[in-house]
């Protein structure tokens, strides 16, 4: 088994499912979030945050 990547992207469901299984290949983040997370090209882990707010559901629907 390969070790987990050192960086994870935290997203809410159903976005986590769509990234892994549904072909979602774009996740927009602000430049500040990218710098704060020290993100760069390469492998990342996906973290599915629990719960979803009504506005998030409406946006994704």
LINCORFEN-V37865 format. One record per backbone hydrogen bond with DSSP energy under -0.5 kcal/mol. NH is the residue of the N-H (numbers start at 1). CO is the residue of the C=O. If there is no record, write none. Layout:
# LINCORFEN-V37865
NH;CO
NH;CO
This chain:
# LINCORFEN-V37865
9;45
10;8
11;9
11;47
13;49
15;12
16;12
18;14
19;15
20;16
21;17
22;17
24;18
25;23
34;30
35;31
36;32
37;33
38;35
39;34
45;7
47;9
47;45
48;46
49;11
49;47
57;53
58;54
59;55
60;56
61;57
